[in-house]
């Protein structure tokens, strides 16, 4: 799994996705990395390709912790 750099985001510096386990990893500017579960490849691509990665992440994943539980790595 390779982290992809996110340019122009005020929140996120890099992100990665494991399609085998449906896990998404987000590296925030603070240096903290979180793992989100149940993230499909489609959702990951929607976030990755969004005009605003942070806004897409908040709307599609972060606002739904019951669907996408997370933990600090």
N, C-alpha and C positions, 0 to 999 in steps of 0.2 A: 504494500500500500504506500502510495506516494502522496505527500501533501502538496497541493497546488496553491501557489501564492495567489492571494486576492488583492488586486490593485484598486485603489480608490475607495476602499471601505473604511469608515471611521470606527468600526467595531471589530472586524474580522481580518486577520492577517493571512490565514491559510485554512484550507479545509481538505478533507479526504473522505473517501467512501469505500467500504468493503461490501461489494455486492453479494458475496457468499453469506455474510452474516447480517446484512442490512444495517450495518453500523455506520454512522457518520461522525467524524471527528472535526471539531471546530477549534482552531487556535485563535484566541482573542488577542487584541493589542496588549492587554495586561500580562500576557504570557501564559495565561491559564488555558488548558485544553479540556474540553468537555466531549464526552461520548454520548451520542443520541442513538437510541435503539429504534428498530422498525422503520428506518428510513429507506424507502425504495430507491432504486436507481433513477426512476422518473422524477421523484421529488428532489433528489440531489441535483440532477441536471437542471431542473427548473430554478433552483436556488443559484447554482453555479453560473447559469446563463442570464440571470436577471440583470436589469439595468442597475438596480440597487440590491446587492447581495444581502446586506444586513436587513433591509426591509422584507425581502422575500423570506429569509430565514425566520424572522420574527413572525411573519404572517402564516407561513406554512408549517413550521415545526415548534418554535419556542412557545407559542400561545396554546399548544396542545400537549401538555406534559403527560396526560393520561394515555395518549396515543403514542407519544415519543418520549418515553422516560429517559432521563439523562443522569450522568454522574461525572464528577470531576475525575480526570485521569491523573 
